[in-house]
Amino acid sequence: MSDWTITPLYFGFTDGRTGGGNTCSIPWMGFYLTDGKHRVLCDTGVKTGFFKDNKSPWGYHAEGDEEFVRTALRKIDVEPGSIEKVIYTHFHWDHAGNCHLFPGAVHIFQDEEWKEMIDPLPSMDFYGLHDTRVIPEFRKLKCQRVSGDLRIYDGIELIHTPGHSAGHQCLRVKTAKGYYVIAGDLICAYHM
């Protein structure tokens, strides 16, 4: 079985408040995965133009756009055109905004996630969590809609984990140090 390397990528941030009223900064992340042969990206960050006056939908200072994604990939000497597969943990605006940067890749997501973005239940679209500007862009791409768990490559598996969204999924990745799970927004953090 192949061992993969996981490289975290910084795609921007938002400030916010904790339950205790303290301010914290929350990063938006993507992940570059390679086994030396294949190049995979997990999530694509925030689309340019999403923020109004550098504010998140919650009104906090936020930064992130296409240039953050390009810069993160440049820092690790990866060209967007070399990415073979883009896997989405889910389609919220901070995870799926820059699909257009990877026109040659296969874009992989849960069928339930696509259905939720096209026609969301009101309970699943509070705060405008979907940036619907990406829908026509996805329709031009090579997409692989999956249902449930799936092995993508030797050493990378998708695990369907609905809750945060209907089609949320995690990636289970085999590395030289053991298995890691890229959890998307499945895990919440509590700041004291």
ZATI-532469 format. One record per residue (C-alpha): x, z, y; residue number from 0; residue in one letter. Coordinates in nm, 3 decimals. Layout:
% ZATI-532469
<r x="X" z="Z" y="Y" nr="NUM" rest="A"/>
...
END
This chain:
% ZATI-532469
<r x="0.000" z="0.000" y="0.000" nr="0" rest="M"/>
<r x="0.128" z="-0.091" y="0.346" nr="1" rest="S"/>
<r x="0.236" z="0.169" y="0.599" nr="2" rest="D"/>
<r x="0.115" z="0.109" y="0.952" nr="3" rest="W"/>
<r x="0.250" z="0.220" y="1.287" nr="4" rest="T"/>
<r x="-0.003" z="0.341" y="1.544" nr="5" rest="I"/>
<r x="0.089" z="0.310" y="1.912" nr="6" rest="T"/>
<r x="-0.146" z="0.477" y="2.164" nr="7" rest="P"/>
<r x="-0.219" z="0.266" y="2.473" nr="8" rest="L"/>
<r x="-0.324" z="0.407" y="2.810" nr="9" rest="Y"/>
<r x="-0.619" z="0.211" y="2.955" nr="10" rest="F"/>
<r x="-0.709" z="0.435" y="3.251" nr="11" rest="G"/>
<r x="-0.884" z="0.766" y="3.315" nr="12" rest="F"/>
<r x="-1.170" z="0.951" y="3.474" nr="13" rest="T"/>
<r x="-1.182" z="1.291" y="3.631" nr="14" rest="D"/>
<r x="-1.463" z="1.517" y="3.524" nr="15" rest="G"/>
<r x="-1.583" z="1.873" y="3.504" nr="16" rest="R"/>
<r x="-1.587" z="2.102" y="3.204" nr="17" rest="T"/>
<r x="-1.872" z="2.330" y="3.112" nr="18" rest="G"/>
<r x="-1.690" z="2.606" y="3.300" nr="19" rest="G"/>
<r x="-1.674" z="2.400" y="3.620" nr="20" rest="G"/>
<r x="-1.301" z="2.323" y="3.597" nr="21" rest="N"/>
<r x="-1.176" z="1.972" y="3.671" nr="22" rest="T"/>
<r x="-1.000" z="1.778" y="3.397" nr="23" rest="C"/>
<r x="-0.870" z="1.425" y="3.358" nr="24" rest="S"/>
<r x="-0.990" z="1.227" y="3.056" nr="25" rest="I"/>
<r x="-0.783" z="0.924" y="2.950" nr="26" rest="P"/>
<r x="-0.926" z="0.601" y="2.810" nr="27" rest="W"/>
<r x="-0.721" z="0.490" y="2.514" nr="28" rest="M"/>
<r x="-0.670" z="0.193" y="2.290" nr="29" rest="G"/>
<r x="-0.444" z="0.173" y="1.987" nr="30" rest="F"/>
<r x="-0.205" z="-0.095" y="1.867" nr="31" rest="Y"/>
<r x="-0.157" z="-0.107" y="1.490" nr="32" rest="L"/>
<r x="0.103" z="-0.304" y="1.298" nr="33" rest="T"/>
<r x="0.249" z="-0.308" y="0.949" nr="34" rest="D"/>
<r x="0.521" z="-0.550" y="1.058" nr="35" rest="G"/>
<r x="0.312" z="-0.852" y="0.956" nr="36" rest="K"/>
<r x="-0.028" z="-0.799" y="1.114" nr="37" rest="H"/>
<r x="-0.121" z="-0.706" y="1.470" nr="38" rest="R"/>
<r x="-0.443" z="-0.516" y="1.531" nr="39" rest="V"/>
<r x="-0.591" z="-0.364" y="1.847" nr="40" rest="L"/>
<r x="-0.849" z="-0.087" y="1.846" nr="41" rest="C"/>
<r x="-1.074" z="-0.095" y="2.156" nr="42" rest="D"/>
<r x="-1.020" z="-0.289" y="2.480" nr="43" rest="T"/>
<r x="-1.088" z="-0.053" y="2.772" nr="44" rest="G"/>
<r x="-1.294" z="-0.095" y="3.091" nr="45" rest="V"/>
<r x="-1.387" z="-0.436" y="3.232" nr="46" rest="K"/>
<r x="-1.268" z="-0.522" y="3.582" nr="47" rest="T"/>
<r x="-1.541" z="-0.463" y="3.838" nr="48" rest="G"/>
<r x="-1.724" z="-0.194" y="3.639" nr="49" rest="F"/>
<r x="-1.641" z="0.086" y="3.883" nr="50" rest="F"/>
<r x="-1.793" z="0.101" y="4.228" nr="51" rest="K"/>
<r x="-1.551" z="0.258" y="4.479" nr="52" rest="D"/>
<r x="-1.335" z="0.388" y="4.190" nr="53" rest="N"/>
<r x="-1.620" z="0.607" y="4.062" nr="54" rest="K"/>
<r x="-1.739" z="0.647" y="3.704" nr="55" rest="S"/>
<r x="-2.115" z="0.638" y="3.633" nr="56" rest="P"/>
<r x="-2.103" z="1.018" y="3.669" nr="57" rest="W"/>
<r x="-1.960" z="0.993" y="4.021" nr="58" rest="G"/>
<r x="-1.605" z="1.111" y="3.940" nr="59" rest="Y"/>
<r x="-1.285" z="0.930" y="4.039" nr="60" rest="H"/>
<r x="-1.197" z="0.672" y="3.773" nr="61" rest="A"/>
<r x="-0.942" z="0.397" y="3.720" nr="62" rest="E"/>
<r x="-0.914" z="0.132" y="3.453" nr="63" rest="G"/>
<r x="-0.957" z="-0.243" y="3.423" nr="64" rest="D"/>
<r x="-0.811" z="-0.556" y="3.266" nr="65" rest="E"/>
<r x="-0.472" z="-0.498" y="3.430" nr="66" rest="E"/>
<r x="-0.439" z="-0.155" y="3.261" nr="67" rest="F"/>
<r x="-0.480" z="-0.327" y="2.923" nr="68" rest="V"/>
<r x="-0.232" z="-0.603" y="3.006" nr="69" rest="R"/>
<r x="0.021" z="-0.347" y="3.135" nr="70" rest="T"/>
<r x="-0.012" z="-0.128" y="2.824" nr="71" rest="A"/>
<r x="0.052" z="-0.426" y="2.597" nr="72" rest="L"/>
<r x="0.344" z="-0.549" y="2.812" nr="73" rest="R"/>
<r x="0.509" z="-0.207" y="2.780" nr="74" rest="K"/>
<r x="0.528" z="-0.253" y="2.402" nr="75" rest="I"/>
<r x="0.615" z="-0.627" y="2.421" nr="76" rest="D"/>
<r x="0.287" z="-0.746" y="2.270" nr="77" rest="V"/>
<r x="0.119" z="-1.061" y="2.400" nr="78" rest="E"/>
<r x="-0.263" z="-1.059" y="2.393" nr="79" rest="P"/>
<r x="-0.254" z="-1.394" y="2.209" nr="80" rest="G"/>
<r x="-0.062" z="-1.238" y="1.919" nr="81" rest="S"/>
<r x="-0.342" z="-0.993" y="1.831" nr="82" rest="I"/>
<r x="-0.510" z="-1.105" y="1.506" nr="83" rest="E"/>
<r x="-0.797" z="-0.857" y="1.493" nr="84" rest="K"/>
<r x="-0.968" z="-0.637" y="1.749" nr="85" rest="V"/>
<r x="-1.164" z="-0.347" y="1.602" nr="86" rest="I"/>
<r x="-1.416" z="-0.161" y="1.818" nr="87" rest="Y"/>
<r x="-1.500" z="0.202" y="1.756" nr="88" rest="T"/>
<r x="-1.816" z="0.130" y="1.959" nr="89" rest="H"/>
<r x="-1.941" z="-0.085" y="2.248" nr="90" rest="F"/>
<r x="-1.961" z="0.163" y="2.534" nr="91" rest="H"/>
<r x="-1.813" z="0.033" y="2.860" nr="92" rest="W"/>
<r x="-1.484" z="0.224" y="2.826" nr="93" rest="D"/>
<r x="-1.414" z="0.077" y="2.479" nr="94" rest="H"/>
<r x="-1.527" z="-0.288" y="2.479" nr="95" rest="A"/>
<r x="-1.481" z="-0.427" y="2.829" nr="96" rest="G"/>
<r x="-1.192" z="-0.668" y="2.779" nr="97" rest="N"/>
<r x="-1.282" z="-0.863" y="2.467" nr="98" rest="C"/>
<r x="-1.215" z="-1.186" y="2.661" nr="99" rest="H"/>
<r x="-0.840" z="-1.112" y="2.666" nr="100" rest="L"/>
<r x="-0.824" z="-1.185" y="2.291" nr="101" rest="F"/>
<r x="-0.997" z="-1.522" y="2.234" nr="102" rest="P"/>
<r x="-0.794" z="-1.605" y="1.922" nr="103" rest="G"/>
<r x="-0.860" z="-1.275" y="1.745" nr="104" rest="A"/>
<r x="-1.138" z="-1.180" y="1.506" nr="105" rest="V"/>
<r x="-1.350" z="-0.909" y="1.671" nr="106" rest="H"/>
<r x="-1.482" z="-0.652" y="1.422" nr="107" rest="I"/>
<r x="-1.771" z="-0.412" y="1.482" nr="108" rest="F"/>
<r x="-2.075" z="-0.269" y="1.310" nr="109" rest="Q"/>
<r x="-2.390" z="-0.480" y="1.308" nr="110" rest="D"/>
<r x="-2.585" z="-0.172" y="1.424" nr="111" rest="E"/>
<r x="-2.359" z="-0.149" y="1.729" nr="112" rest="E"/>
<r x="-2.433" z="-0.509" y="1.827" nr="113" rest="W"/>
<r x="-2.807" z="-0.451" y="1.790" nr="114" rest="K"/>
<r x="-2.785" z="-0.136" y="2.002" nr="115" rest="E"/>
<r x="-2.599" z="-0.317" y="2.281" nr="116" rest="M"/>
<r x="-2.845" z="-0.609" y="2.284" nr="117" rest="I"/>
<r x="-3.158" z="-0.390" y="2.279" nr="118" rest="D"/>
<r x="-3.069" z="-0.021" y="2.322" nr="119" rest="P"/>
<r x="-3.311" z="0.262" y="2.268" nr="120" rest="L"/>
<r x="-3.349" z="0.451" y="2.597" nr="121" rest="P"/>
<r x="-3.204" z="0.763" y="2.432" nr="122" rest="S"/>
<r x="-2.887" z="0.569" y="2.345" nr="123" rest="M"/>
<r x="-2.835" z="0.407" y="2.685" nr="124" rest="D"/>
<r x="-2.833" z="0.704" y="2.920" nr="125" rest="F"/>
<r x="-2.592" z="0.656" y="3.214" nr="126" rest="Y"/>
<r x="-2.572" z="0.281" y="3.141" nr="127" rest="G"/>
<r x="-2.322" z="0.323" y="2.858" nr="128" rest="L"/>
<r x="-2.322" z="-0.050" y="2.779" nr="129" rest="H"/>
<r x="-2.161" z="-0.300" y="3.014" nr="130" rest="D"/>
<r x="-2.387" z="-0.591" y="2.923" nr="131" rest="T"/>
<r x="-2.161" z="-0.840" y="3.105" nr="132" rest="R"/>
<r x="-1.961" z="-0.862" y="2.780" nr="133" rest="V"/>
<r x="-2.253" z="-0.996" y="2.572" nr="134" rest="I"/>
<r x="-2.198" z="-1.366" y="2.664" nr="135" rest="P"/>
<r x="-1.823" z="-1.318" y="2.614" nr="136" rest="E"/>
<r x="-1.870" z="-1.179" y="2.262" nr="137" rest="F"/>
<r x="-2.097" z="-1.472" y="2.180" nr="138" rest="R"/>
<r x="-1.801" z="-1.709" y="2.242" nr="139" rest="K"/>
<r x="-1.561" z="-1.515" y="2.017" nr="140" rest="L"/>
<r x="-1.497" z="-1.510" y="1.643" nr="141" rest="K"/>
<r x="-1.687" z="-1.196" y="1.544" nr="142" rest="C"/>
<r x="-1.718" z="-1.014" y="1.215" nr="143" rest="Q"/>
<r x="-2.023" z="-0.790" y="1.209" nr="144" rest="R"/>
<r x="-2.003" z="-0.539" y="0.928" nr="145" rest="V"/>
<r x="-2.248" z="-0.292" y="0.776" nr="146" rest="S"/>
<r x="-2.095" z="0.032" y="0.659" nr="147" rest="G"/>
<r x="-1.746" z="0.109" y="0.539" nr="148" rest="D"/>
<r x="-1.497" z="-0.171" y="0.484" nr="149" rest="L"/>
<r x="-1.129" z="-0.221" y="0.403" nr="150" rest="R"/>
<r x="-0.981" z="-0.457" y="0.664" nr="151" rest="I"/>
<r x="-0.623" z="-0.470" y="0.539" nr="152" rest="Y"/>
<r x="-0.425" z="-0.278" y="0.285" nr="153" rest="D"/>
<r x="-0.391" z="0.053" y="0.473" nr="154" rest="G"/>
<r x="-0.675" z="0.011" y="0.728" nr="155" rest="I"/>
<r x="-1.033" z="0.106" y="0.647" nr="156" rest="E"/>
<r x="-1.341" z="0.125" y="0.866" nr="157" rest="L"/>
<r x="-1.570" z="0.424" y="0.821" nr="158" rest="I"/>
<r x="-1.920" z="0.397" y="0.969" nr="159" rest="H"/>
<r x="-1.980" z="0.720" y="1.163" nr="160" rest="T"/>
<r x="-2.309" z="0.689" y="1.355" nr="161" rest="P"/>
<r x="-2.399" z="0.958" y="1.606" nr="162" rest="G"/>
<r x="-2.228" z="0.888" y="1.936" nr="163" rest="H"/>
<r x="-2.380" z="0.542" y="1.897" nr="164" rest="S"/>
<r x="-2.568" z="0.375" y="1.611" nr="165" rest="A"/>
<r x="-2.272" z="0.166" y="1.502" nr="166" rest="G"/>
<r x="-1.985" z="0.399" y="1.587" nr="167" rest="H"/>
<r x="-1.697" z="0.363" y="1.342" nr="168" rest="Q"/>
<r x="-1.362" z="0.530" y="1.281" nr="169" rest="C"/>
<r x="-1.044" z="0.371" y="1.149" nr="170" rest="L"/>
<r x="-0.856" z="0.537" y="0.863" nr="171" rest="R"/>
<r x="-0.494" z="0.422" y="0.884" nr="172" rest="V"/>
<r x="-0.214" z="0.480" y="0.632" nr="173" rest="K"/>
<r x="0.120" z="0.555" y="0.800" nr="174" rest="T"/>
<r x="0.457" z="0.668" y="0.666" nr="175" rest="A"/>
<r x="0.353" z="1.025" y="0.761" nr="176" rest="K"/>
<r x="0.017" z="1.007" y="0.584" nr="177" rest="G"/>
<r x="-0.333" z="0.906" y="0.683" nr="178" rest="Y"/>
<r x="-0.459" z="0.921" y="1.041" nr="179" rest="Y"/>
<r x="-0.812" z="0.869" y="1.168" nr="180" rest="V"/>
<r x="-0.877" z="0.697" y="1.500" nr="181" rest="I"/>
<r x="-1.204" z="0.869" y="1.584" nr="182" rest="A"/>
<r x="-1.324" z="0.686" y="1.896" nr="183" rest="G"/>
<r x="-1.566" z="0.918" y="2.074" nr="184" rest="D"/>
<r x="-1.671" z="1.105" y="1.763" nr="185" rest="L"/>
<r x="-1.468" z="1.414" y="1.849" nr="186" rest="I"/>
<r x="-1.540" z="1.609" y="2.166" nr="187" rest="C"/>
<r x="-1.295" z="1.843" y="2.337" nr="188" rest="A"/>
<r x="-1.370" z="2.174" y="2.503" nr="189" rest="Y"/>
<r x="-1.149" z="2.270" y="2.797" nr="190" rest="H"/>
<r x="-1.122" z="2.636" y="2.895" nr="191" rest="M"/>
END
